[in-house]
Amino acid sequence: MPSFAYTVVDKQGKQNKGSLDADTRDAAMTELKKAGSLVVECKEVGAMGRDIHLKAFDKKPAPRDLAVFCRQFVAILDAGVPAVQALEMLAEQTENKMLASALSDCKTTIEQGETLSHAMAEYPKVFPSMLVTLVEAGEASGSLTTSFTRMATQFERTAQLQDTVKKATIYPTILVIMMVCAIVVLLTFVVPTFEDVFSQLNTKMPALTKVTLAIALFLKSKWYVVLLIILAVVFGVRYVKKTSGGNRFFGNMAMHSKIRGRLVVKTASARMARTLGTLLSSGLSLVDALSITADTMDNVFFEDALRSAQSAVTLGAPLSGELKKSGVFPPLVYHMVGIGEETGDIEGMLEKLAEYYEEEVRAETERTLAVMEPVIIVVMAVVIGTIILSIILPMASMYNSLGNL
C-alpha cells in the first residue's frame, strides 16, 4: 500500500507533519480531512525512500536519549498535560528518529484504547523490557511519573557507567592506531628506500635487517593479503562471539584479564545492583526483577549467575547465598545483600552497593589507564626502535669498514 507524506494545520492553527498509508492520494486526503485539519501538502513517498530512511539512517536510542525522554515526559505530565499530547510533543522534538517514530506510533496506539506499556512493548528495540515493566507497574499503581523518574535515574547512571568504561578503551585504542600507522609508514615507505643502498654494500647485512626488509617488501607488494587477513580475523572474532562457546570463551577471558578483569567484575556488580534495586523499589517481585536484571548483563557468566539465582529464589533460597555460590560476584556484593535480607531493606543495600561500585568503576578506570598507557608506549618504542635499528646497523657496519681502510 502506498505511503503519503502530509503537512496539515489543525483547528488550533498548529502545523503537523507525518505520513499515512492509503490506496490513493484522494483516500489519504479524505482521511486527513476527517480530523478537521487543513491539508497543506500530501504527496506519495516511494517505498525505496522509506526503507532507506528506516534502515540506514535510524539509530537505536542510547541510554542518554531514553533518560532525556523520561525526564521530559515526567515534566510534561506534572504540568497537567495528557499522556497522548505529551507523546506528540516529545515525538516532534526528539532528535533520535527511531525514538521519535516509536513515540508517534505509541500515541496512535493509546488513542485506540491501549495502555502506554502495551504500546511501548511493541517496540522492543526502542524501549527496554525494564522500562516497559516499570511503566506497567506504574499504570497499575497510579504512580506512572514515579516509574519514569526511577527509569530516568537508571538510564542516567547507565550512561555515566558506559562513558566511564569507554575512557578505558578510547585513549589506548588511539595509541595503538598511532603505533600501527607509524609502523606501516616506516615499513612501506621508509625502509624500502634503503634496499638499493643495502644491496650495494660489501658488508654482510645483519639478520635483523634482512627480516625487516623482507617484511617491508611483502607489505609493499602484498598489502591486500594483509588487509584480507585483518578483515578475516575481525569478522571471524565477531562471528565466534555470537556463538554460545565463543561468547563464554571471550566472557571468561574478559573476567580473568590481568588489566581489565577487575573493571569487568566491578562494572557488572554496579549494573546488577542498580538495576535490581530499581526494579525492587518499583514493587516487582524478586524473581521477576532477577529475570529482567539478567537480561541487562553483558557478560554471559553474570547472566547465568542471575538466572541460576532466580531459579533457586523461586524455590525459597536466599539470594545472597546464590550470589556467593555463583563465584563471579565479589564478597561485598553477597554480604551486603545478606544484610539487606536480614534487615528487610534489600533495596537500600542494593542502592549503597550501586553507588559504591559505580565509584569503584571510575577509580578502576583510572588505574587501568595508568597501566595500559606506559605498556603501549613501551611496546611502540620497542617495535619502532627495532625497525630503526635494523636500518642503522648496516650503515654503521659500512662506516666501520670505511674507517678500517
N, C-alpha and C positions, 0 to 999 in steps of 0.2 A: 504494500500500500504506500502511495507517495506521501512524503512529508512536506509540510508547508511552514516556512518561517514567516512570522507575522509581527507587526507592530500595531498596537491598539492604544486608544485613550479611553480610560474608564469614566464612570459617572462623576468621579471626584476630580477629573482632569489630569489624572496621573498616567504617564506613558508606560506601557508594559511591552516587553518583547518575549518571544518564546517560539515554540514550534508545536505542531499537532499533525496527526495522521488523518488523512481523509481521501476518499476516492477521487474527488476532483477539487479544483480551486473553488468552484461555486459552493460545494459542500462545506469546505473549510470556512468560507466567508459566512455561510449560514450559521455554522456552529459558533463562530466568534460573535456574531450579532445577537445571538440568543442571550448573551450575558449583558446586553445593553451597552456594549462598547462600540466606539467609533473605530472602524478599521482604517488604519493609515496605509499599511502595506501588507500584502500577502502574496508570497511567491514560493514556488516549489524548490525544494532543496534536493540535489542529486544524491543518490544512495552512496556513491563513492565519497562524496564530501562528508557525509555523516560518519562513515566508517573511519575516514582519516581523522576526523576530529575526536571521535570516541576512543580510538585505539592508539593513535600515535601521539596525541598531544595531552590527553588526560593523565594526570599523575595522582597516584593514591595519596590521600591526605596524611601528612605526618602528625605525630602526637601534638606538636605545637599548633597545627591547624585546628585539631579537634579541641584543644584546650581553649583557644580563642572562641570557637563556636559555642562551647559550653558556657563560658563566661558571658558572652553576648546574649545567649538565649535566656540565661537567668536574669540578666539586667532588663531585658525587654519584658519578660513575664512579670517581674516585680513592678514594672511601670504600669501594669494593668492591661497590657496588650494581649489579645487571644493568641493561642499557640499557632493557629493557622496563619494569622497575619505575621507573627514573629518569624515563622519559617520562610514566608515570602520575602520579608525584609532581609533576612540573612542570606537567602539564595541569591539576591541581587548584589550584595556587597561582598560575598565570599570570593576570594581570589582563586582558590582551588576549584577547577572546573568540575572535577568528579564529585566533590562535596556539594557544590552549588546545584548540580543536576540532581543529586540524590535528595537534597532538601526540597527542591521544587516538586519532585515526584512524591515525597512524603506528605507535602501539603495537599496534593491531589488525593492521596490515599485517605488522609484524615477527613477530608471533605466528603468522602464516600462513606464515612461512618466507622472507620477502623481506628484503633488506638495508635499512639505515636510509636510505642515499642514494636507493634506489629509492622508498621510502615518501615521502621528502621531495620528490622530483621530481614527485610527483602534485599538489603544492600550489605552483605557481609564483608565485602571488600572495602567498604567505606566506614561502617560503624562496627567496631569490635564487639564480640559477644558479651564482654564485660559491660560495655556501655548499654547495650540493649537490655541486659538483665537488670541493671540498676534502674533504668527508665521504667521497666515493667514493675519493679518493686515500688518505685516512687508513685506510679499511677495507682497502684493498689492501695497504698497507704495515704495517698493525698499529699505526699511530700516530694513532688516532682523537682522543684527547684533545689531541694537538698541533695537529691541524687545527682543532678547536673553539677552542683557545686563540688561535690566529692569527686566526680569524674574529672572536673577541670583541674583540681589539685593533683589527681592521679596522672593525668596527661602531662601536666607541667613538670612533675617530678620525673616522669619517664623521659621527657625531652631533655631535662637537665642531666639525667644519668647518661643518656646517649651522647650528648655533647661532651661530657667528661671523658667517656671511654674513647670517643673519636680522637681526643687530644693525644692519646697514647699510640695512635696509628698514623695520624696525618704527617707530623714532623719527621718521624723515622722513614715513612714512605717517600717523602720529598728527598731526604738524604740518599736513600737507596737509588732513586731515579737519577739524581745528580751523579752518583757514583757510576751507574751503568752508562749514562751518557758520556761521561769523561772517558771511560774505558773504551767504549765503542769508537769515539773520535780518535783516541790515541792509536787503536789497533787498525782502524780503517783508513785514516788519512795521514797520520804522522809516521808510524812505524814503516809502512811500505815505501816511503820516500828514501829510507836508508838502505833498502835492499840492494840497489846498484852499488852503493858505496861499500857495503859489506862484501859483496861478491868480488870486488876489485882488491880487497885486502889480501895480503900474502899470509897474514896470520890466521890461525885456525879459530873459527868462531866458537864461543862457549856454547854449551848445551842449552843454557837458558835463552840465549839469543836465537838459536835455531827453533826452539819451541815457540817463542813469541812471534817470530817471522812466519812460521807455519800457521799459527792461529790467525795472524793478521791477514795473510793471503787467502785463507779459507773464508774468513768473514767478508773480504772484499769481493771474492768471486762467487761464493755460495751463500750470500746473506739471506736469500729467500728460504734456504733449507733451515737456517737458524730460526727465522721467523715462523716457519711452519711448525717446528719443534716446540717453540714457545706457545703458540696458539693451541697445539695439541695438548700440551701439559695443562694449560689454563682450563680449556673446556673439559679435559679429562677429569681434573680435580672437581670441577663444578658438577659433573655428571656423577662421580663417585659419591660426593656429598649428599646427593639426593637419594642414594640407596640406603637401606637400613644399616648394612655393615659399614659403609663409608661414613655415614652420619655418626655412628658410635665410635669409629676409629678417630675421626677428627675431634669429636667431643671429648674423648679421653685424652687426646694429645693436648687439647687446649687446657684442660683441667690440671694436667701434670707438667705443663711447660714451666721451665725454670724462671722465665722472665714474666710471662703473662698469667701463669696459673693462679696465683693469689687474686689477681684482678678479676679473673673469670668467676671464681668462687664468691668473692665479695659482691660482685655485680648481681649474680644470681640470687644471693641472700637478700640483698636490698630490694630487688624486684619482687621476690616472693613475699617478703614481709609487708611491703607497701600494698601490693595487690590484694593479698589475703586479708589484711587489716581493713582495707576499704570495703571489701565485699561483706565482711562480717559486721562491720559497723552499719551497713545498709540493711541489715536484717536477714541476710541469706544464711542458710544452714551451713555448717562447717563442711559437710560432704559436697554440696553444690559449689561452695567457694573454692574448695580444693580442686575440683574439676576445671573450673574456669582459670584458676591460677596456673594450673599445669599447662594450659594452652598458651600462656604468655611466656613460657620458658624457652630460651634459645638453645640451650644445651640439652640433649636428649637424656642425659643421666639425671639431671634435676627434674625433668618432666616425668621420667619413670619413677623417681622417688616420691613425687607428689601423688601420682596415680596409685602407687602401691599404698601410700598412706591413706588415700581416700577409701580404698577397699577395706583396709583394716579399721579405720574410724567408723565405717558403716556397721562393722560387727562389734563396735564398742571399745576398741582400743584407743588409748590416749595418743594424741597427735605427737607430743614430744617424744614418746618412745619410738614411734615410727620414723621420725626425722633422724633420731640417733641411730636407729638400725640401718638406715639407708647408707650412712657412711660418707655422704657427699656434703652435708652441711656442717659448718663449724660448731664446736661445742656450745658457744654462746647462744646460737640460734635455738637449739632444743632445750637448753637450760632456761632461757627466758620464756619460751613457750610453756615449759613445765610450770614455771612460777605463775604465768597467766592462767593456766588451767586450775591451779590450786586456789588462786585468789578470785577466780571468776572474772578476771579482766584481761582476757587474751587479746582483745582488740588494742588495749592500751600498751601491752607488752610488744605487740607487733609494730605499733607506731614508734615506740622507742627503738626497736630493732632497725626499722627502716631508716630513721634519722641517723643512727649510729653507723650503719653500713654505707649509707649514701655519703657520709663524711669520709669513711674509710676508702671508698672508691676514689674520691678526689685525692686523698693522700697517696693511695697506691698508684694512681696515675702519674703523679709527680715522681714517685720513686722509680716507676717503670721507665719513664722518660730519662731520668738521671742515669739509669743503667744502659739503656739502648743507645743513647747518643754517642757516648765515648766508644762503645763497641763498634758501631757502624763507622765512625770516623777512623778508628784504628784499622779496620778491615779495608777501608778506602785507601788509607795511606800505604798499607802493605801491598795491595794489588797494583795501585798506580806506581808506587815506588819500584816494584819488581819490573814493571814494563819499562820504566825509565832506566833502571839498572841494566836491563838487557840491551839497551841501546848504547849505554856508556861503556860497558865492558870491552867490546871490540875496538872502540875508538881509543880507549886507554891502552889497550894492548898494542895498537898501531903506533901510538906516540912513544911507548916504551921501546918498540923495535927501532923507530927512527932515532931515538936517543942513544941507542947502542951502536949506531953506525959511526 
